[in-house]
Amino acid sequence: MAMFGLIVSGRMVQTEFQPISETQFVTTIPDADNINHIVVFLTGVIPFPEGTAGQVYFSWPDPDAPPNWQPLGHISNTKPSAIFKISSLKKLEEMGSSMNILFGQSDIVHNAQIGIAIEPITNIQQIVPLNNPSNNVTFAHKMLENFMNYVLSYTVTQHQMMPDPSATYVPLATVQTWYTNFERRLRQNPNFWKT
């Protein structure tokens, strides 16, 4: 009997989750390139064991790499279904290889996959989904810091500059103003850069 179900708009409901272990299940979504949202749900046949829930992971199709599992959120007995936006998810290199073997797979995958890991609710509550706005803020802040450190590593005083008529120079104050404005806008609306 199927414990989980998956809905992709315009397709039949999928309930064929393959067990990888007693607590990990995976299903494949063929032709996932144009999918915007998915719904993951408990079928109602088998509830989660007391004190546990299902952390939902997504692996974006990448024909040149093994699965890269990204946390989307969770479902539980008190929250038996959830809608997840997956259209904006990309492979994140900073996750490292430890997430690649989360569901016991290391082969290259051509289709998207959904993985569900049954874990204690206390563990699941500590996992922040990658499409969470706070992750966008953290990523953008780290990216801005990296950019500023890179730019600052090339600073020279006017006395040290060698004239180069083919080069374009930008005052560091201009870059600093952009950085400050970007950070302020990010705090006001973590998703402003998506529009």
N, C-alpha and C positions, 0 to 999 in steps of 0.2 A: 504494500500500500504506500502511496506517495505521501510524504510529509510536507514537501514544498512544491510550490507552483511558480511559474514565471509567465508574465504576459508581455509580449512585444506587440505594439499596435499593428493591426492588420494581419496578425498571424494567429495560429492556433495556440491555445494554452499549452505550455510545456510543463510536464511533471516528471520528466526522466532525469532526475539528479542521480548521478553515479556515486556510490560511496567510495571514498578514498581511504577512509579509516572510520572508526566508530563515531567520530565527531566531525568529519569533514566530507562535504558533498560538492560535486561539480556538475554543471550542465554546460553544453556548448550552444552558442547562438550563431548559426550560420549567416553569412552575408550581413555582418554587423556595421558596415560602413555608414549607412544612412539612418541608424537608429538614434532617436533623441532621448527617449525615456523608456524605462522598464518598470514593471511592477513585480515585486517579489512578495510571496505570501505563504502563510501556513494553509494547508488544505483543510485542516480541522480534523483529519483522521488521527494524527498522532501529535499530542502537544509536546512542548519542550519539557525536559525533566525540571523539577522544581529548582529554582535558583539559577537557571541558565537561560540563554537567549541565543539567537543566531546572528553572528557578525557576517554581513554580506560583503563580498569582495567582487571586484570586476577586473578582468584582464582584457585590455584593448588589443585588437588584432595587430600583430607586427610579424610579417613573414620572415624577418631576419633575426628574431630574438625569441628566447623562451618567454613564457608568461610572466607578466609583471603585475602582481596582485595589488590592487588599490582598494582601500576600505571605502565603502559607500555609506554605510550606516548599519542598522540592525532591525531585526524583527523579533518579537517575543510573544508569549501567550497573551500579554495585555496590549500588545501592538502587533497584531497578526499580519499586517501588510504594510508595505511602504513603496512609494514611488521615488525612483532615483533618476536624476538627469545625468546622462552619460555622454551626451554629444560633445561636451567641452573637455572631457578627460583625455589626456595624452600620456604617453609613456614618460615617467619621471626618472631621469637618470640618478637623482640624488637618493632614491630609495635603496639603491644597492642590490646586491645579488641575494640577500637573505630573503627578500619577499618573493623572488623568482621561484623558489622551491617550496613555497608555503603549502601547496596542495600536492606535493610529491611528484611534480612534473618538471622536467628540464628540457624537453624537446621543443622545437620551434612550433608555434601554433598559428594557424592561418585564420582562425575564427575567434570571435570574442567568447569569453567564458564567464560564468557566474559561479563563484564559490561561496559556500556557507559553512562557517565553522561554529559549532556549538561550544560555547564557553560560558564560564560563570558571568552573570550579569555585571558583577563588579569589575571584571576585566574589560568587558565590552564598553562600559561607560567611560573608560579612560581612553579609548581609541577615538581620535577625531577624524571624521571622514575627510578625504582629500578635497572634495568639492565644497567643504565648509568655508564660509567667508573668512574665518580667522586664519585658515591655512593660506588663503590668498594674501592676506595682510602680511603674514610671516614671510611668505615667499617674496613678495614685492619688497618688503623691507630689507631682506637679505640681498636681493638683487641690487637694490639701490646702494646699499653699503659696499657691495662688491664693485659696482660701477665707480663709485666715488673713490675707493681705494685705488682702483686701476688708473683713473684720471690723475689722482694726486701723485702717483708714482712717476709721472712724466712732467711734473711741474719744474719750471726753471724761472729764475728771476729775469727781468728784462736785460740786465747786464750779461747774463749767461747765454742769451738767445743769439743764434747765428742767423743772419738775414737769409730768408728763403722766399723768393717771390712766388713760388708755386704752392706754398703752404698757406692754409687758412688757420687763423688763431682765434680761439674763443676765450674771453676772459673767464677765469675760474669763478669769479663772482656770479656770472651768468649761469654756470652749471650748478653752483650752490643754490641759487634762487630757484632753478627748476627742481632740484632735489627737495627743497623745503616745500614748494607748492605741491609736488607730487605726493609727498608724505602727508600733507594736510588733507588733500583730496581723498587719499586712501583711507584715512581715519574717518572721514565724513561718510564715505560710501566705498566699501571694499571692492565693489564691482564696477566702479566708474570707468575703468579702462576697457571694459568689455564692449562698450557702446561705440 
